[in-house]
Amino acid sequence: MKILGINTSPRDNGNCKIALEKALETAKAEGAEVELINSNKLNISACQADNYCKAHEGKCPVDDDMQQIYRAIEEADGIIFAIPVYFFDVNAQMKLIIDRLYSYFQFPFAETYGTKKVSFIISQGTPDVAAFENTLKVQFGAFEFLGFELADFVVLGDNNIPGAINEKEDQMAQVVEVGKNIL
Ligand SMILES: Cc1cc2nc3c(=O)[nH]c(=O)nc-3n(C[C@H](O)[C@H](O)[C@H](O)COP(=O)(O)O)c2cc1C
């Protein structure tokens, strides 16, 4: 069982990374092989909409670090994203990845690579965890549309300070559950 974690926050000491590491550590303790990718450190272009993928079995021709993420997604049994809210939505680093998943659209992704579970851990400054739920769920609808199975959607509020999550037992308990449910 391979579990891939993708952190889209640029903050090395941020709450997304801490939460994701905890979830992956939990999955590992349950016997999974885990990998963590910090997408902000990678060179990922925007989708170029050339539709090459539509005639080439879902392969994207853009030769950048998204190729590493495609391969990791294809090999994983489950994927956990950790994403900060920027201006009421996912951050741009996450939107780049979502748009590049267009290569899997109209390609039988689940039939080829299997039905994979996907979970989302969101970190935000606003304490109201429902504040951006509608927008976030629209973004994540892309994954269900492509044939992924939604496991968890967890919003961690009041986390403007890097490492704030370390003081919050309830949030840490939530991400431990994410690490269990993805298996
Ligand atoms: C450019 C930018 C925009 C942000 N916009 C929002 C927002 O609209 N709503 C919110 O609750 N928090 C917002 N925040 C706060 C982050 O979501 C919050 O600090 C989050 O916990 C960051 O995750 P990290 O610690 O993993 O980097 C914003 C932060 C930045 C840098």
Ligand as a Chemical Component Dictionary entry (heavy atoms), coordinates in Angstrom:
data_LIG
# 
_chem_comp.id                   LIG 
_chem_comp.type                 NON-POLYMER 
_chem_comp.pdbx_formal_charge   0 
_chem_comp.three_letter_code    LIG 
# 
loop_
_chem_comp_atom.comp_id 
_chem_comp_atom.atom_id 
_chem_comp_atom.alt_atom_id 
_chem_comp_atom.type_symbol 
_chem_comp_atom.charge 
_chem_comp_atom.model_Cartn_x 
_chem_comp_atom.model_Cartn_y 
_chem_comp_atom.model_Cartn_z 
_chem_comp_atom.pdbx_ordinal 
LIG C1  C1  C 0 -1.786 35.105 0.177 1  
LIG C2  C2  C 0 -2.551 34.607 1.384 2  
LIG C3  C3  C 0 -3.917 34.644 1.355 3  
LIG C4  C4  C 0 -4.652 34.121 2.430 4  
LIG N1  N1  N 0 -6.016 34.135 2.368 5  
LIG C5  C5  C 0 -6.740 33.584 3.364 6  
LIG C6  C6  C 0 -8.172 33.552 3.301 7  
LIG O1  O1  O 0 -8.789 34.003 2.345 8  
LIG N2  N2  N 0 -8.843 32.993 4.345 9  
LIG C7  C7  C 0 -8.189 32.478 5.429 10 
LIG O2  O2  O 0 -8.857 31.961 6.331 11 
LIG N3  N3  N 0 -6.842 32.475 5.525 12 
LIG C8  C8  C 0 -6.099 33.008 4.508 13 
LIG N4  N4  N 0 -4.739 33.029 4.584 14 
LIG C9  C9  C 0 -4.072 32.398 5.749 15 
LIG C10 C10 C 0 -3.606 30.969 5.476 16 
LIG O3  O3  O 0 -4.658 30.183 4.904 17 
LIG C11 C11 C 0 -3.184 30.287 6.775 18 
LIG O4  O4  O 0 -2.119 31.020 7.358 19 
LIG C12 C12 C 0 -2.775 28.848 6.583 20 
LIG O5  O5  O 0 -2.792 28.187 7.816 21 
LIG C13 C13 C 0 -1.413 28.722 5.937 22 
LIG O6  O6  O 0 -1.008 27.370 5.880 23 
LIG P1  P1  P 0 0.533  26.995 6.182 24 
LIG O7  O7  O 0 0.803  27.326 7.605 25 
LIG O8  O8  O 0 0.636  25.537 5.913 26 
LIG O9  O9  O 0 1.358  27.758 5.220 27 
LIG C14 C14 C 0 -3.972 33.571 3.556 28 
LIG C15 C15 C 0 -2.575 33.576 3.573 29 
LIG C16 C16 C 0 -1.866 34.089 2.508 30 
LIG C17 C17 C 0 -0.356 34.063 2.534 31 
# 
loop_
_chem_comp_bond.comp_id 
_chem_comp_bond.atom_id_1 
_chem_comp_bond.atom_id_2 
_chem_comp_bond.value_order 
_chem_comp_bond.pdbx_ordinal 
LIG C1  C2  SING 1  
LIG C2  C3  SING 2  
LIG C2  C16 DOUB 3  
LIG C3  C4  DOUB 4  
LIG C4  N1  SING 5  
LIG C4  C14 SING 6  
LIG N1  C5  DOUB 7  
LIG C5  C6  SING 8  
LIG C5  C8  SING 9  
LIG C6  O1  DOUB 10 
LIG C6  N2  SING 11 
LIG N2  C7  SING 12 
LIG C7  O2  DOUB 13 
LIG C7  N3  SING 14 
LIG N3  C8  DOUB 15 
LIG C8  N4  SING 16 
LIG N4  C9  SING 17 
LIG N4  C14 SING 18 
LIG C9  C10 SING 19 
LIG C10 O3  SING 20 
LIG C10 C11 SING 21 
LIG C11 O4  SING 22 
LIG C11 C12 SING 23 
LIG C12 O5  SING 24 
LIG C12 C13 SING 25 
LIG C13 O6  SING 26 
LIG O6  P1  SING 27 
LIG P1  O7  DOUB 28 
LIG P1  O8  SING 29 
LIG P1  O9  SING 30 
LIG C14 C15 DOUB 31 
LIG C15 C16 SING 32 
LIG C16 C17 SING 33 
# 
